Amino acid sequence: RFPVEDAKVSWKVPWPEYSPVPFVAPSVLAAERSDANPNGWADSPRPNLAELKHRLSCEGPLFFDADQRPVNPRGRTGVCGRGMLGKWGPNRAADPIVTRWKPGDKRKLQIVAIQRGDTGVWALPGGMVDAGEVVSVTVRREFAEEVGNMASDAERAAFNAAVDELFAHGEVVYRGYVDDPRNTDNAWMETTAFHFHCTADLAVQLPLRAGDDAHNVTWLDVDDAEPRYAALYASHKDWVD
């Protein structure tokens, strides 16, 4: 990254010397949508303005630079291009905050947290919204994929039934920009975070087993003295707090 001081993050601050590092991850390049790869999940290298005009952002209307690339509404990041994100502009995600009272101590709240396989950092078990997918579907799918790696069909059916009961009642606690380390000047994360509270009886029906891109999963104390919670990925701790 090109080093960016806090005082120079805003686009309103003139900075002629600013020279962000161009970067697109190999995984994004391999997944670009094209005639040869019509089902690719990543945008093409050249921004499609007709498509981007219909891409909604929680931050408001998209603005574009001289190269017709969307501009990060929160300011400079030191990196330009799509980076590790597949789409120009907002990349939409959904994150479930699943809570319970700690067994034996109803004064302490816990959340379901996963250890990310890519960074090793603890996080909420969320993920990216697929094309045409409703966020409420995404949040349930990602939760089941990342913490419900059941060994048998019977266990999976019981787990899914418990998840359906849990996710039948929830509320949106945050919708907007994410302070994500993958953000660039032209691509950034936005999410919808949902809260679902799990009763003690229902929690027993939700054995947690890491799956998909999760390395580990646990019920984590909502406590700043818990180092894994204090260092939750990106803005996840802010939403739980």
C-alpha positions as CSV (number, residue, x, y, z in Angstrom):
1,R,0.0,0.0,0.0
2,F,1.0,3.6,-0.6
3,P,1.2,5.0,3.0
4,V,-1.8,7.2,3.8
5,E,-1.9,9.4,6.9
6,D,-5.2,9.9,8.7
7,A,-5.2,13.5,7.8
8,K,-5.0,12.7,4.1
9,V,-7.6,9.9,3.8
10,S,-10.4,12.3,2.7
11,W,-10.6,13.0,-1.1
12,K,-11.3,16.6,-0.2
13,V,-7.7,17.0,0.9
14,P,-5.5,17.9,-2.1
15,W,-2.6,15.5,-2.5
16,P,-1.0,15.6,-5.9
17,E,1.7,13.2,-4.8
18,Y,-0.7,10.4,-4.0
19,S,0.2,7.3,-5.9
20,P,-1.9,4.2,-4.9
21,V,-0.5,0.8,-5.7
22,P,-2.5,-1.1,-8.4
23,F,-3.4,-4.6,-7.3
24,V,-5.8,-7.4,-8.4
25,A,-5.5,-10.7,-6.6
26,P,-4.8,-13.8,-8.8
27,S,-8.0,-15.4,-7.5
28,V,-10.0,-12.4,-8.8
29,L,-8.3,-12.5,-12.2
30,A,-9.1,-16.2,-12.5
31,A,-12.8,-15.6,-11.6
32,E,-13.5,-12.7,-14.0
33,R,-16.7,-13.0,-15.9
34,S,-16.2,-13.3,-19.7
35,D,-17.4,-15.1,-22.8
36,A,-15.1,-17.9,-21.9
37,N,-16.2,-17.8,-18.2
38,P,-19.8,-16.6,-18.2
39,N,-20.4,-17.8,-14.6
40,G,-17.4,-16.0,-13.1
41,W,-18.2,-14.2,-9.8
42,A,-15.7,-11.3,-10.5
43,D,-16.3,-8.2,-12.7
44,S,-14.4,-7.7,-15.9
45,P,-11.2,-5.7,-15.8
46,R,-12.8,-2.7,-17.4
47,P,-15.7,-1.2,-15.4
48,N,-19.1,-1.6,-17.0
49,L,-20.7,1.8,-16.4
50,A,-24.1,0.6,-17.5
51,E,-24.0,-2.1,-14.9
52,L,-22.5,0.0,-12.2
53,K,-25.2,2.6,-12.5
54,H,-27.6,0.0,-11.1
55,R,-25.2,-1.1,-8.3
56,L,-26.6,0.3,-5.1
57,S,-24.4,1.5,-2.3
58,C,-25.4,2.2,1.3
59,E,-23.2,5.3,1.1
60,G,-25.3,6.9,-1.7
61,P,-24.7,7.5,-5.4
62,L,-21.5,6.1,-6.9
63,F,-18.8,8.6,-8.0
64,F,-16.2,7.8,-10.6
65,D,-12.6,8.8,-11.2
66,A,-10.9,9.8,-14.5
67,D,-10.6,6.1,-15.5
68,Q,-14.3,5.5,-14.9
69,R,-13.7,3.5,-11.8
70,P,-16.0,3.9,-8.7
71,V,-14.4,5.9,-6.0
72,N,-14.3,4.7,-2.4
73,P,-16.7,7.0,-0.5
74,R,-14.7,6.9,2.7
75,G,-11.5,8.1,1.1
76,R,-8.0,6.9,0.1
77,T,-6.7,3.4,1.0
78,G,-3.3,3.3,-0.7
79,V,-4.4,0.6,-3.2
80,C,-6.3,1.0,-6.4
81,G,-8.1,-1.6,-8.5
82,R,-10.2,-4.4,-7.2
83,G,-7.6,-5.9,-4.9
84,M,-9.0,-9.1,-3.3
85,L,-12.6,-8.1,-4.0
86,G,-14.4,-9.3,-7.1
87,K,-16.6,-6.3,-7.9
88,W,-16.0,-2.7,-8.7
89,G,-17.6,-0.4,-6.1
90,P,-19.6,-2.0,-3.3
91,N,-19.1,-5.7,-2.6
92,R,-22.1,-6.8,-0.5
93,A,-22.0,-9.2,2.4
94,A,-24.2,-10.5,5.2
95,D,-23.1,-11.2,8.8
96,P,-25.1,-13.0,11.5
97,I,-24.6,-12.0,15.1
98,V,-25.9,-15.1,16.9
99,T,-25.9,-14.7,20.7
100,R,-26.8,-16.7,23.8
101,W,-26.4,-16.3,27.6
102,K,-23.3,-18.1,28.8
103,P,-24.3,-21.4,30.4
104,G,-24.1,-21.0,34.1
105,D,-23.7,-17.2,33.9
106,K,-26.7,-15.3,32.5
107,R,-24.8,-12.0,33.1
108,K,-22.4,-12.8,30.3
109,L,-23.3,-12.8,26.6
110,Q,-21.6,-15.0,24.0
111,I,-21.6,-14.9,20.2
112,V,-20.9,-17.6,17.6
113,A,-17.5,-16.7,16.1
114,I,-15.3,-18.5,13.6
115,Q,-11.5,-18.4,13.0
116,R,-11.0,-17.3,9.4
117,G,-9.0,-19.8,7.4
118,D,-7.3,-17.0,5.4
119,T,-6.0,-14.8,8.2
120,G,-6.5,-16.8,11.4
121,V,-8.4,-13.8,12.8
122,W,-11.7,-14.5,14.7
123,A,-14.8,-13.1,13.0
124,L,-18.6,-13.4,12.6
125,P,-19.6,-16.3,10.3
126,G,-20.7,-14.2,7.4
127,G,-20.0,-14.0,3.7
128,M,-20.6,-12.5,0.3
129,V,-24.1,-12.1,-1.3
130,D,-24.3,-14.2,-4.5
131,A,-25.7,-12.5,-7.6
132,G,-29.5,-12.1,-7.3
133,E,-29.5,-13.4,-3.8
134,V,-31.5,-11.8,-1.0
135,V,-29.4,-10.9,2.1
136,S,-31.6,-12.8,4.5
137,V,-30.9,-15.9,2.4
138,T,-27.2,-15.2,2.4
139,V,-26.9,-14.8,6.2
140,R,-28.6,-18.1,6.8
141,R,-26.6,-19.9,4.1
142,E,-23.2,-18.6,5.3
143,F,-24.0,-19.5,8.9
144,A,-24.9,-23.1,8.0
145,E,-21.9,-23.5,5.7
146,E,-19.3,-22.1,8.2
147,V,-20.5,-23.6,11.5
148,G,-22.7,-26.5,10.5
149,N,-20.3,-29.1,9.0
150,M,-22.3,-32.1,10.2
151,A,-21.0,-35.6,9.7
152,S,-24.3,-37.3,8.7
153,D,-27.5,-36.4,6.9
154,A,-29.5,-36.9,10.1
155,E,-27.2,-34.5,12.0
156,R,-27.4,-32.0,9.2
157,A,-31.2,-32.2,9.1
158,A,-31.5,-31.6,12.8
159,F,-29.0,-28.7,12.6
160,N,-30.9,-27.1,9.7
161,A,-34.2,-27.3,11.6
162,A,-32.6,-25.6,14.6
163,V,-31.2,-22.9,12.3
164,D,-34.5,-22.3,10.6
165,E,-36.1,-21.8,14.1
166,L,-33.3,-19.4,15.2
167,F,-33.3,-17.4,12.0
168,A,-37.1,-17.0,11.9
169,H,-36.8,-14.1,14.3
170,G,-34.0,-11.5,14.0
171,E,-33.4,-7.9,13.4
172,V,-31.0,-5.8,11.3
173,V,-28.5,-4.0,13.6
174,Y,-26.2,-2.5,11.0
175,R,-26.3,-1.8,7.2
176,G,-23.5,0.0,5.5
177,Y,-19.8,0.4,4.9
178,V,-17.3,-2.0,6.4
179,D,-13.8,-0.9,7.6
180,D,-12.3,-4.0,5.9
181,P,-8.6,-4.6,5.2
182,R,-9.4,-5.6,1.7
183,N,-10.9,-2.3,0.7
184,T,-9.3,-0.3,-2.1
185,D,-9.8,3.1,-3.7
186,N,-12.2,1.4,-6.2
187,A,-13.7,-1.5,-4.4
188,W,-15.0,-1.8,-0.8
189,M,-17.1,-4.0,1.5
190,E,-20.7,-3.2,2.6
191,T,-22.8,-5.5,4.8
192,T,-26.1,-6.1,6.5
193,A,-25.6,-7.4,10.0
194,F,-28.4,-9.3,11.6
195,H,-28.9,-10.2,15.3
196,F,-30.4,-13.6,16.3
197,H,-30.7,-14.6,20.0
198,C,-30.5,-18.3,20.8
199,T,-32.3,-19.7,23.8
200,A,-30.5,-22.2,26.0
201,D,-32.7,-25.1,24.7
202,L,-32.0,-24.1,21.1
203,A,-28.3,-23.7,21.6
204,V,-28.1,-27.4,22.6
205,Q,-29.5,-28.2,19.2
206,L,-26.7,-26.2,17.5
207,P,-23.5,-28.2,17.8
208,L,-20.8,-26.0,16.2
209,R,-18.5,-27.6,13.7
210,A,-16.3,-25.5,11.4
211,G,-16.8,-25.8,7.7
212,D,-16.3,-24.0,4.4
213,D,-13.5,-21.5,4.9
214,A,-13.6,-21.5,8.7
215,H,-10.7,-23.0,10.5
216,N,-12.4,-23.2,13.9
217,V,-15.7,-22.1,15.6
218,T,-16.7,-21.5,19.2
219,W,-19.1,-19.6,21.5
220,L,-17.0,-16.5,22.3
221,D,-17.5,-14.3,25.4
222,V,-18.6,-10.7,24.6
223,D,-15.8,-9.3,26.8
224,D,-13.0,-6.9,26.0
225,A,-10.8,-9.0,28.3
226,E,-11.2,-11.9,25.9
227,P,-8.4,-11.3,23.3
228,R,-10.2,-13.0,20.5
229,Y,-13.2,-10.9,21.0
230,A,-11.2,-7.7,21.4
231,A,-9.5,-8.3,18.0
232,L,-12.5,-9.4,16.0
233,Y,-12.1,-8.9,12.2
234,A,-12.8,-5.6,10.6
235,S,-15.8,-3.8,12.1
236,H,-17.4,-6.9,13.6
237,K,-16.8,-5.9,17.2
238,D,-18.5,-2.6,16.6
239,W,-21.7,-4.2,15.5
240,V,-21.8,-6.6,18.4
241,D,-21.1,-3.8,20.9
